[in-house]
Amino acid sequence: MELKEHIENINFLIHNSDEYRYCIQYIYDKKVKKDESLDFILISSWSLMTIELCKIIEDSQAQHFNVHKLLKRLESSYRKDKRKKLFEYIHDFSNFLEEQKDTFKSIHILRSKFYAHTDKNKSDFLSKIKHNLNDIKKLIEQLKLHMNYIYGELFDIHFAYQYSFDGPQNLIDFYIKGVEQFKKETLDDFQTRYETKDANKNQ
């Protein structure tokens, strides 16, 4: 696999992870009442985001596009005497990854839980994982910065993280509006029936 393709694949995974993160954050920010269908969207988004992040951060031969494999490849290809600035940045990136071990561990735990426990109490599970989202957002932002720097140094171009948030945002808004409208119409129908029935009794 070409080096440029390797980097672009990692950037693509970062892009996907951030889109799923946005969906999660948007639902939380809407502060809607508990709803099983929204819980399903949250579970799906958390699951997909976690899986994509594990592909990036897991130091394993099984993960073809992980950043650890990329850094080892760069270290062997760009020695300090050839590209001093890039070589030093690779070292800084490695230090950053080392500092993120706790966040990586929490992401790996989430992945294991999704595979093993999503058939159990989903609401309780969601309440327990919500606090990790800020750390994950910071991680994604830092991954973007590091990967874009390396991409720019090697190919004199930056990767464009082009997001299409309107689609999921509109879908979530449409769903929430539909549920609220359905509840209102059901309540109005119930009240009309009750009032009609009560009026008939008084005749």
JOGI-V7791 format. One line per field, one symbol per residue. phi: phi as a letter, one per 30 degrees, with the letter a starting at -180 (. if undefined). A space follows every 50 residues. Layout:
# JOGI-V7791
phi->???
This chain:
# JOGI-V7791
phi->.deddeddddddddededddddedddddddhddeadddedddeddddddd ddddddcddbddcdcdddddddddddcbdedcbedddddedddddddddc eddedddddedddddcbddcddddddddcedddddddddddddedddddd ddddbhacdcdcccdddddddddddddddddddddddddddddddddddd ddd
